[in-house]
Amino acid sequence: MNKDQVKGAAKEVAGKVQKNTGDAIGSTEQQAKGMAREAEGKIQKKVGDARETLKDSSDRSLDSDDDTDRTLSRKP
């Protein structure tokens, strides 16, 4: 898990709380701010997910390159 995933999840939860608070007190401004914050969190979390996928893919690629190098360096 990377920092974008963590921060995104936190913003998403904070946005939900703010929206629900706005619902409870009848404040459309707080509802809108909460929805915007929640959306921002979801986007940041998706960015973190994409970065994690690229990192994992890169790590696997490097691992397979190591295997290839070992295979090529063996003499029959």
C-alpha positions in Angstrom: 0.0 0.0 0.0 1.4 3.4 -0.9 0.7 6.9 0.5 -1.8 7.8 -2.3 -3.9 4.8 -1.4 -3.9 5.6 2.3 -4.5 9.4 1.9 -7.2 8.7 -0.7 -9.0 6.3 1.6 -8.8 8.8 4.4 -10.2 11.6 2.3 -13.0 9.4 1.1 -14.0 8.5 4.6 -13.7 12.2 5.7 -15.9 13.2 2.8 -18.5 10.6 3.7 -18.6 11.9 7.3 -18.8 15.5 6.1 -21.6 14.7 3.7 -23.6 12.8 6.3 -23.1 15.6 8.8 -24.4 18.0 6.2 -27.4 15.7 5.7 -28.0 15.6 9.5 -27.9 19.4 9.9 -29.6 20.2 6.6 -26.6 22.0 5.2 -26.4 21.6 1.4 -23.0 23.4 1.4 -21.5 20.7 3.8 -23.2 17.9 1.7 -21.6 19.3 -1.5 -18.2 19.8 0.2 -18.3 16.2 1.5 -19.2 14.8 -1.8 -16.4 16.7 -3.5 -13.9 15.5 -0.8 -15.1 11.9 -1.2 -14.7 12.1 -4.9 -11.2 13.5 -4.5 -10.3 10.7 -2.2 -11.6 8.1 -4.6 -9.5 9.6 -7.4 -6.4 9.7 -5.2 -6.9 6.1 -4.2 -7.2 5.1 -7.8 -4.0 6.9 -8.6 -2.4 5.0 -5.8 -3.8 1.7 -7.1 -2.4 2.5 -10.6 1.0 3.3 -9.1 1.0 0.0 -7.1 0.1 -2.0 -10.2 2.9 -0.4 -12.2 5.3 -1.0 -9.3 4.2 -4.7 -9.0 4.5 -5.1 -12.8 7.9 -3.6 -12.8 9.1 -5.8 -10.0 7.8 -8.9 -11.8 9.6 -7.8 -14.9 12.8 -7.3 -13.1 12.5 -10.7 -11.5 11.9 -12.4 -14.9 14.9 -10.5 -16.3 17.0 -12.0 -13.5 15.8 -15.5 -14.4 16.6 -14.9 -18.1 20.1 -13.7 -17.2 20.7 -16.9 -15.2 19.4 -19.1 -17.9 21.5 -17.4 -20.5 24.7 -17.6 -18.4 24.4 -21.4 -17.9 26.6 -23.3 -20.2 25.3 -26.6 -21.6 
